Amino acid sequence: MSKQMWGGRFKKKINRNFFRFQKSIGIDWKLAEYDIYHSIIHTVALQEANILTKKEAKKLTDGLTGIFKEVQRGEFKPNSDSEDIHTDIQNRMEEKVGELAQKLHTLRSRNDQVVFDQKWYCYKEGIYILSLLNVVLSSLNYLGNRYRDVYLPGYTHTQRAQIISFLDYTGAFFCMFERDFERLDNFVKKSSIYIGSGALAGSAIPKSAYSEGIKKFLKKVKPDIKIGKSKTVKNSLDNVASRDFVIEFLNILSILQMHLSRLAEDFILYSTKEFDFFDLPEEFCTGSSLMPHKKNPDFLELVRGSSGKIYGNLVSILTTMKGLPLTYNRDMQLDKEPLFSSTETIENELSVMCDFLKGIKVKRSQVGRALEDQELYATELVEFLVNKGVAFKAAHDKIGQLIRYSQDKNIKVKEMKNADLAGFHKELTAKAIKKVMTPEYAIASKKSLPKKKRTSSKKPKG
Ligand code: ARG
């Protein structure tokens, strides 16, 4: 067990099993970078408040910058015996600058640090996820345009419904991910990172000192992200007590995950022998140790399956926060596992998805065979009659009867002679049927949709 940040009032040493149970270093070491940001701002604020001399502040800042560089180089190794990342960096500072490190934590609480660190984590990872989503959107655009001349059977209730264009099909997922992008973008843009809550009641360091700390920090350290909103705290109780930013972030990721799982399910279905519309890129599939013919869609299955974990993480943090008395409670330490788990899972899914989408091949001839299903054109036949002045209900009945007749007599509508058709409606001639029952006619007859712009079908990088 390494040195703790508390202990003066205790006579007994902490129980070893309890210590192991309560430490969080194995998880929260990922916040090291942001915890150092907090410490640098705090050091400058202490100097501004005349609690540290200029020389002392410099020594501390230099020490912190040294650890920061280790983190950046991926060389930072936390001591697994530290209680948490805040304690670990404090101990590292004692090794680096000696007794002076004891002044670093003056008028500060880990309650203020932990929320600062996590907000920064959400902000930074949010920006990264936005960049991944952007590539997924380009990949979908590429895929849609690559097969923009392809028509597909569209489904409702997983039953064949009407003809759709492939571009609209990929476009539907594009719209979903675009809304996910907007939700996340709004979250990132409105993030505010505060400092100066103390444990809960604020601190004796003046606001102006913190502001100066933030200003100098931004100038000196130049973090790789913008923090326009990092300011002194508005309400210290709310700041240390609230984790709705984590819940909101995981909520956005859960909706995104739901969309990913729907895309995964569609592509799994469409790549089965039963549908046989898509050929999945082999490099994202696996084989069977027993059945030599198998090409399994494991990537898509794992994406679909990750919903359990990602929804579970959201419910976990919602439940942890439910009914907690104000302000900070140790229960809140448990928010990090779900936060990191959902963030990393989504990042992994999106990184693979970008390339996966680019490798999808549409099986034109198999799709073409499915388009021969005459029932896909029944609605267009109704609309054709409506355009000839027949009431919709009557037209619906007539075409229903026509389809039924075709099934009973085992003769395709397209192959019926005028004599067969005459009993249904005089406008339903063999010539009219041939015109209407084509994918081109079905798509062209839809006037409510925007014209499709031709966008670049260049393969996106990334
Ligand atoms: N490790 C804690 C957390 O992640 C922060 C420490 C606050 N602990 C405390 N006793 N005030 O929530």
Boltz pocket constraint, residues with backbone or C-beta under 6 A from the ligand:
constraints:
  - pocket:
      binder: B
      contacts: [[A, 24], [A, 28], [A, 83], [A, 84], [A, 110], [A, 111], [A, 114], [A, 328], [A, 329], [A, 330], [A, 332], [A, 333], [A, 334]]
      max_distance: 6.0
